[in-house]
Amino acid sequence: MTNDPWYEAVDANTKLTQGDIIFDCPVVCWASQPIEPEIGKEVETLKSAIKVIKADVVVMTQACDLENNKVENVILCPHLPLERYKEEWENFMKARGQTKLSKAWVRTCEDIKNGYIWNLAMLNEGITEELSLTHRVVDFQDVYTLPRIFLESLLQKRGKPRLRLRPPYREHLSQAFARFFMRVGLPMGVTKVW
């Protein structure tokens, strides 16, 4: 059995908590077209701008609020595999006319890992007996909410185990999400792959 310091595997019926990693989660977001409110039709305007996508997400709602049934909706943030984030980053840099990318990529990864890029956090790779995960980049600019009942029911119906961030790594992610929290020292940092 692999004893991963960052993650543990939990089965589908395990109660949801902060730091749960959920793949292909349906979330509600806004369509990319600009929306202008029309007086008297604001509700209809917003309804027409809603779309549902599937995203890999991590649960950001505090564990104590979930444990004590203090919330009806769960806060989620999307995360991407590091390699996919790199592709998007390279496309963005090339569109800006940047051509020397290898050193800039290493610096960007270091900055994300060290918390210098305010809207991003990095999750370490992980492996348990049943599940594995590559390095992931969590993006706090897009925040989703789902009804807790819907999310827990979805996970149970899928019937698949999921990875969960262990303390203090889930609290470290929460710290990145809410910078006003006191820093949390990590007993093991992110393993470099770049």
Secondary structure as UniProt FT lines:
FT   STRAND          7..10
FT   TURN            12..13
FT   TURN            18..19
FT   STRAND          20..30
FT   TURN            39..40
FT   HELIX           42..48
FT   STRAND          50..59
FT   HELIX           63..67
FT   TURN            68..69
FT   STRAND          73..81
FT   HELIX           82..95
FT   TURN            96..97
FT   HELIX           102..113
FT   TURN            114..115
FT   TURN            118..119
FT   STRAND          120..123
FT   STRAND          126..127
FT   STRAND          132..133
FT   STRAND          136..139
FT   STRAND          144..147
FT   HELIX           148..158
FT   STRAND          162..165
FT   TURN            167..168
FT   HELIX           169..177
FT   TURN            179..180
//
